Amino acid sequence: MSGLVRARALRRRFRDGDGSWVEAVRDASLDLDPGEVLLIQGPSGSGKTTLLSLLGGIVTPDAGRIEVAGVDLVALGERGLPDFRLRHVGLVFQSFHLLDALTVAENVELPLSLARWDQREARKRSRTLLERFGLDGRAEARPTVLSAGERQRVAVARALALDPPVLLADEPTGSLDAVAGNRVMDALCDAAQGGATGVLVVSHDDRLRSRADRVTQMVDGRLHDGLDATCLSPA
């Protein structure tokens, strides 16, 4: 396999509340290239989040292969995955996962600190990203005083702190109104338009179709070819 993300015949199952097996992802294969925004749509429970967790190295597949930036995640193993995720995969969640005890700037600096950046350089990088996303005036604020759209943009800035080749976003606009959702998608598309980062978004939000380069459907754990689109600003 070659390219930024290449997944082949992924399978993942788990036990539900009554102890029976549920196959969340079934024989799923996909490609993601640098500079591409791929949208995977599907209803709740279709396996989208599980697929994203597989691609991000958060969970391991029961079967299949995953390569991200040329690294075989299955072969890498549990011990190598945390450092790989830190440096190669940016994760954006619907619930933001910001730390309320830290300022906005400190939240963005967190991956840099984990990667042992010099504190001064980390602060400079954080301020540059916050300015890029129109949040430079919020650097010293706590996440609790931000709007949902602002918090999501902080989450995107944090995900991009180490310039990861892959950005994975799980329902990034699910709790946002149209204006805030568009600003978050602006940030995701902007990350891809640099040409080095591939962006994969999973969502049931139909508003995102026109913002992606490619759309794929997920139903009952299986991927189906979708629609072509363009990462353009909304009309």
N, C-alpha and C positions, 0 to 999 in steps of 0.2 A: 504494500500500500504506500501511496505517496500523497503529499499535500498537507494542509494544516491540520484538519481533523478527518480521519477516515475510520468509520465504524462498520463492521461487517457482522451480520447475523447475531446481533445482541439478544440475549434472553435474560430476564430477571423475574423471579417469582418470590412471593412471600406468603406467610400464613395470615389469614384474616381472623376476626374475632372468634369465630367458631372452630378454628383450627384447620380449616380447609385451605388448600393452596390456591393462590390467585396469581396468574401470570400477567404481570404488569407490562412487560416489554416482550414482544414476540418477534424473533427473526428480523430485528430492525437494522437497516443499513443506511448510512448517509455519508455525504461528503460536505466539507466546509472549506472554502478557499480563502486566502488572505484578501481583505478588502470587500468581502461579501457579507450581506445581512440576510440570514436565513430565518424565516418565521415558520415555526411549527404550531399549527392550530389543532384544536380538538376540545371536546367537552371535558368537564371535570371528571377525573377517574379514568381518562383514556391512556394514562401512562406517561404524560409529558414530563412531569417533574421527576419521575424515576429515570427516564431517559437522560434528562439533564444531569442528574446526580451520577449516572454512569459515565457520561462524557467528561464531567468535572473531576472524576476520580474520588468522589465522595463515597460511593458504593461500588462493589466489584460485580461484574456480570457472572451469571451462572454458566454462560456459554458465549462464544463470540470473541471478536478482537476489537481493540480500540487503539488507535495511534493518534497522539496529539503532539504537534510540532516534532514529529519524527520519533517520539518516544512511545514504546509499547506499554500501556498502562497496566495490563495484566501481568506482564513480565516484571514490571517495576516493583510490584508487591507493596504491602501495607507500610513497610518502613520507609520506602522512598516517596510515597504519595504526598505527605504533608508539604515537604519542601518543593516538590514539583508543582502542586497546586498554587503555592505562594508565588512562585516565579513565572508560571506559564498560563494560569487560568484566573481571570477576573470573574467574580460571582456577584450577581445583583439579584436580590430577593424582593418579593412583593412586600414583605414585612420589614424591609430596610436593614434590620440587624445592626443598627448603630448603637454605640455605647453612650448612654445618657450621662454617665459620669465624666465623659470627655467632651471637650469642645469640638466644634465642627472640624477645625484644622487638625486637631489631635486624632480624630477618627480617620481622616484621610492619611495622616502620617503613620497610622498603625502598621500597615504592611511594610512600610519602609523601615520602621523600627525593628520589626521581626526579621527583615533581611539585613539588619545591622548597618543601615546607612548612617552616615554622620548626621548628627542632630540638626546642624545648620542647613545642610543640603536637603534633609527631609522636610524641614519647614519651608524652604524655598520651593521645593517641588509641590508641596501641598498648596501653597498660595497660588502658584501658577495654575494648577488644576481648578481651584475654586474660582479664580478670575475667569478662566475659560468657560465655566458653566454659570457665570453670573452670580456667584456666591461669595465674592471677596469681601463684601460687607457683612457677611455672617460668620466669618472665620472664628471669632471668639464666642459665638453663641453656643448654647447647648441644643442638642437635637430636639428637646421637648418644646422649644419655642418656635420651631420651624413648621411651615405648612407641609402637608404630605408630599407635594411636588418638590419642595426644596429638599426634604429628607431623601427622596429618591435620587435627586441629582447629586447629593453628597455621596450616596451609596455608589453611584456610577463613578464619581471622581475617585473614591477609595478603590474601586475595582480596577481603575486604570493607573493607579499610583506607580506600579512597577512596569508599566507598558507591556502587559501580557499579550501574547499573540492571539489568545482566545478569550472572548468575553461571552459569558453565558448569563442570560437574564430570564428569570422565572416570573412570569406575570408582572412585568415591571410597571404596567399602567393599570393594573386591575383595580386599585383603590383610588385612582386619580380621575379628576374631571378631564374634559377634552383638552383644555388649554394646558394643564399641567402634564397630561399624557403626551401631548405633542412636544413639549419641551424636553421630556425625558427621551423620547424617540429621536429628537434632534441630537441629543448627546450621544446616543448609541450609534446613529448613522454617522455622526462626525468622527467617532472613533474608527469606524470602518473605512471612511473616505481617505484616511491617511495611507491606505493600501497595505499596511502590514498586519492589521488586526482583523480577524474574522469574528463576526457577531452572530450568535444564535439566540433567538428569542422564542420562548414557548408561551403561548397565550391563547385564550379563547376570544380575545378582543378583536372584533372584525375591523376596528378602526386602523389597525396596524398593517393591513394588507398592502396599502399603497405606499408604505414606508420601507418595505423589504425588497430585496433583489429577487428572492425566490420564496415561494410559499409551499409548504408540505403539510398534509393532513395526517393526524394520528387518531386512529379509531381502534378501540379494544387492544391496545398495545402494539398495533401494526402501523407502519408508515406507508402513506400513499402519495404519489406524485401530485403536486398541487398546481399553483398558478404562478406565472411570471409576473413580476411587479418591478417597481423602480423606487429606489431610495431617494425620494424627492420630498421637498417641503410641501406640506399640505396647502391646498388652494385657499 
